[in-house]
Amino acid sequence: MAGSVRVLHIDDEPDFASLTSNFLERECDYFDVVTETRATDGLERIRNGDLDCIVSDHDMPSMTGIELLELVRDEYPDLPFILFTGKGSEEVASDAISAGVTDYLQKESGTDQYAILANRIENAVERQQSQEAVKEQKRRLETIINNVPGLIYRCQNEPGWPMSEVAGECEKLVGYSPDTIESGAVSWGEDVIHPNDRAKVWDDVQGAIEDGEPFELTYRIKTEDGQIKWVWERGRNVTDSDGEIIALEGFITDITESKRRERRFEAIFNNTYQLTGLLQPDGTVIEANEAALSFAGVERDEVVGMPLWEAEWFQSGQQARDVVREAVETARDGELFRDEIKIQGTDGEAFIDFSVRPITNDDGDVTLLIPEGRNISELKQREQSLREQEHQFEAVFNDPNLLVGLLDTDGTVKDVNEKALEYVDVSREDIVGDPFWETPWWTEDYRAAIKQWVAEAADGEYVEYEADHPTEDGGKATVEGNFRPVMDDDGTVSRIIVSAKDVTQRRRRERELKRRNEQFDEFASFVSHDLQSPISTVQGRLELALQTGEMEHVRKAAEAIDRVDELRDDFVTTLRTGEIVSETERIELASIIDDVWTAVDPPQTASVTVEEGTQIEADTDALQRVLENLVGNSIEHGPDDVVIQMGEFESGFYYEDSGPGIDPELRDRIFTPGFSTKNGQEGIGMGMASVRQIVLAHGWAIRIKDGADLDGVRFEITNS
């Protein structure tokens, strides 16, 4: 027990009072005993003196010990009071207990009773001092809790984080009362933590526990009224004597405003480090939280009782200590002090947002000071990074290859870049402030769509589009781009960025490529079909050669193979050049008819004649494919003795046979790929489509008529 213990002994017998005083001071040398022989004088001394314990007799002239006890309890309910009396009855003891006596001791003969009395006094004073210390500690903690911007909790290390204790600014932070969360009616893990952050919070906390470290994390919460807030949490596990985790304890504070400032430049400030303490008005440290202690690597006993500016945190330099002195003086005068200073931690120096806040009583007197520090070292670095990002944003915004605009959520134009202005004959000042859909980039046909895209982006959607912008020369420019929403800390769209790239040339190339691909696909089908005739000839002639042994059939098969090779070369050339028809020359039809006849290999009874002198300007290989398809068509649909005649007329050349002809109702469909007039047979319908492709590639036209000299069909191929 530190210091002296002041004891007042009241007894109407002076000799006994003096004797008791001597024995008590002999038993405990730190006892300071004063005596009074009248209860009224004792009461006055109680009211005027700083006493630790009262020892009183019961039977006294002016008032009884119990009456004195009742008066003392009215004014000093916690002051230890021992009734030391010679009248030992159950009635007196019962009345004393009812009146709130601390202890009851009956006088006896001998000196042992003084040792017992001294022990009772010592125990009563120690118990009272312990209770006062507990109250003071509780008061300090309540002061910290009531002034810390956030909540303090104790919870189970289980999914949902069931909380048994919640204190601090709970309702201010989440809108729910502490009782609601403690009762389990609202689950912190399932109702408060944002769904997208729940898994990460669990993983981060468990990882820190496994590493034996306190956990620090930043995440989003959803308040009772649906707001989204960012919070920073620090905590650690609590274990029993066996090292088993029995609970988690920590602190959660709102950092939404800090997040909002950083998100203006699309950056995130994580790992806020809150250092909190409690000071006497003169700057003496009373308490420091775990965050502050662990930051400096010190124990609480090492800093409690010393001036704040002499503590470990501020040993980085004289300037920091001078700032802390100024902060204490300012707060002691009732004003908030706030500044940025450099402090010393176990991992080196750090910049903190430092403040000292005064706490006043009902009379306005400063009774306590609360110092707080938030680590902003990372923020300083991020501010530099944000400045660099601003420069980068400007560079992207003014990209010479992109049309970029900045819109308000209602579609009002806030800014546009120089590239976008190249497409309209107006200045930036003429456009800023106008609805985007009314600007010169858009024709009337697009305005409804632009309004819809703006509305979707304002709702948080990423909108991609392709559109045509009118150009000054009366043409149009095709652009593809997007409407991108920009979110603030609450997930609310604050701006819309519109960007687009001119893809006019690319779209033109894509359309041309698509056209050519389709042409090549069709060409491949036609070549496959055109290869069938000479391949069939090879197969047929070789079968006949095997059956008859006549070499003439082998020769015919070899000629047909030569035709297959020619068609292959033609196909390769077409793929390389991209042209179905390459170089043309003046061709005598009669000069290629033998090759056509060999490739198709018609019945021996079939015949063909070509008017003498018939010529045409054409690609030889392509023209041969046309004739092979026409002859093959005549052979397939006509009799074995079909007659074929070709010749020249005023605007081109004709092909005519003695077959069954073509129904006029079908002539418009003859050249359609896949259409066939075969009945009861397989037909892929590609031969006449191949004819039409080659005819068009030459720039010709083809018409179907009834035969003029023969009874079948007549094809007229003209130059126009």
Phi, psi and omega in degrees: 000120184277141176078178180275158177247117182270119183242133174254122178250123181246120179205135185282357176257106185301318182296318180293322180297317181293318180298316180299317180300315181296315181294321180295316181291333177286322180293320182227110186290348178265005173281135172241101189257128172244152185236152172221144181257355178238135182298323181293321177293324178296320179297320179295320179294324178301318183288334183260341188251165177260093187249151179255338182199146177244131172240123187225145171284169180262305183275106178223155188298313188281321177200158179281166178297325180290321177297320176297318179301317181297321178293318180296319182294330178296325185257328184228077188296338184255358183289125181301134183222117180248126177269113183243098192226155177273346180268100184255092178233155178297328180295316180296316180299318180296317179295323180295316180296318179297327181278354176095031179294145179283318180207160182226127182220129181268137179293143179222172176277156180094170184264351181297333183296334181286327176294320178295316180298318180299319179295321179295319179297314182300314180297317182296317181292317179298318179297318180294317180296322178296318178297320178294321179295319178298317179298318180295318179297318179297319179298318180296315180296319178297324178297316179296311183300317183290344182246357176279132183282076180164200180234153176247140187221164169224127184217170176274149177275070182222155175306136184097340180049058178301125186257130177265336180220133178223129179219163180099206186274058184296307182295323178295324183282311188241351179088349179260149177283156177302322181299322181297320180283319180296327182284344183090359177299327174238125180267127179299317184285328186258335183250333186260310181295136180301136183306323182287347183252352187299314182296319181293319178301314180298312182297318182295318181294315181294324178297317179295320179296318179298326179277357181072028183242155169297153179256143177228127181207157178237131180204177182259147174234161176243119184281175182301324181268015173090002178289149174256123179236154171261136178230154172246133183232140172226136180196183178202167181274152176247129184243159175271188184295339179268003180083008178277139179288123179252342180190169170240141177232143181189187185228136180232129181228153182280123176238025183300317182296318178298318178298318183298320179297317183289324184290348175301330179246023177054047176232155183238129179258110182254170171062046172301138185240103184265118178252126185228143178213183180223129184236153164289160179304336179274002178097001179289133182287126175259316181215156172215137183281172185297325180299316181292319182293315181292328179299316181271351181069039181235162174267158181302318182297337182284341183243332180297130179098350180254157175299141185303320184291347177264357182286167188300328185300330191249032179264013179285339180172165182296327182300317179298317180295322179295321179296318180295318177301314180297321180297316180296315180297319180295313181292325178298332177275006175094010182247148176285135175246137178211135180198169176254127180222165177260130180235168184258130176233176181294331181261017180115191182277156179210149173273136176231150168276103191255135177216152173230123186245132179279145172245127184245157175269188183296337180272000181085006179278138178286120182251332181214159173235140178243109174273141178224145177219131178242124182294117181242019178301314179295323179297319178301315179295320180292325178299319177296318179296321180295322177298320177294322179294325176300316178296320178295320179298318178298320180295318179292318182300324182259026176302125182292350181258358183236143169268119186232138176222152177243124184242152167284168184294342176268006177094002179289134181286124176262325180193157174218155180268173185295324181300318180296324182291341179293341184267355180225153182263057178217166177265167178300319181297332180286340187255320182302129181100347179270154171298137186301323183289348179260006180279162186293350180292339190245139172275171182302327184296336185265348191299319179296320180294320180297317178301318181294318180295320178297316181297318180294318178295322179295337176272004176098007181270149175266115187252123174257145182210163170225135185208169177248127175260135174291144178249165184296333182275010178089357178270203178216150177244127179272128179233152171232141184195201183206157171253112185249121178285141175251122186264150170265189185298330182274005183079014180267137179289124181252332180212165175231128176256125177253126177225150182208155177233137179288115181243024182303307181296320181295317178297321178297317178294322180296318179296319179294318179296320178297317180299316182291323178297317178297320179296318179292322177300314180295319180298318180299320178295320180293316180298318178302317179294315184294336177286341185296321183298304180295328178293318177298322178298314179302312182299314182295315182295320180293323176298318179294322179296320178293323182285320188255335184079007181278127182289342179301323178294323178295319179298317179297321179296320179297321178296321179294323178295322175302322180292321176300318180295321178297317179297322178298314178300320180296320180295316179298316180299318180297318180294324181287319185270338184079008182239129177289323177249123179258235182288140178250160177208167179281120188241134169279120181302325183296334184287340182249357185292328179297317178297321178298314183296320179294317182295321182279325180055065182285171175301154182296337183278346178285155182216158179217142175227145178234127180302136182299136177084007180287121182229156176205145177278112186201166169282119188304309183297316181295318180296322179298321177297322177300311183293323178298319179292320180294314179297315179301321178297318180295318181294316184293323186260345183257181178285167180298331181262032181302143179249133181238138181225135178229149179189182184255144170227187195301329184236016178167217176224161183237162175223130186216145178225175182257022182282196185286352182080183180232128179304128180305330181289342181260351188297329179290343184254353186302322186270006179283127179303131178094347181274134180221145179260006181292140179249122178072012179230162175283136175210129183268351174065036182249344184298307182289331175295323177296320177302313183296320180300315181291321179300312180293323179297333176278349185084020181263180172227154180228137180233151179249131179222175170283153181300144179268315181256335180245172187271358186265223183260154178232126174254126177248121180251116187243166180280355181211000000 
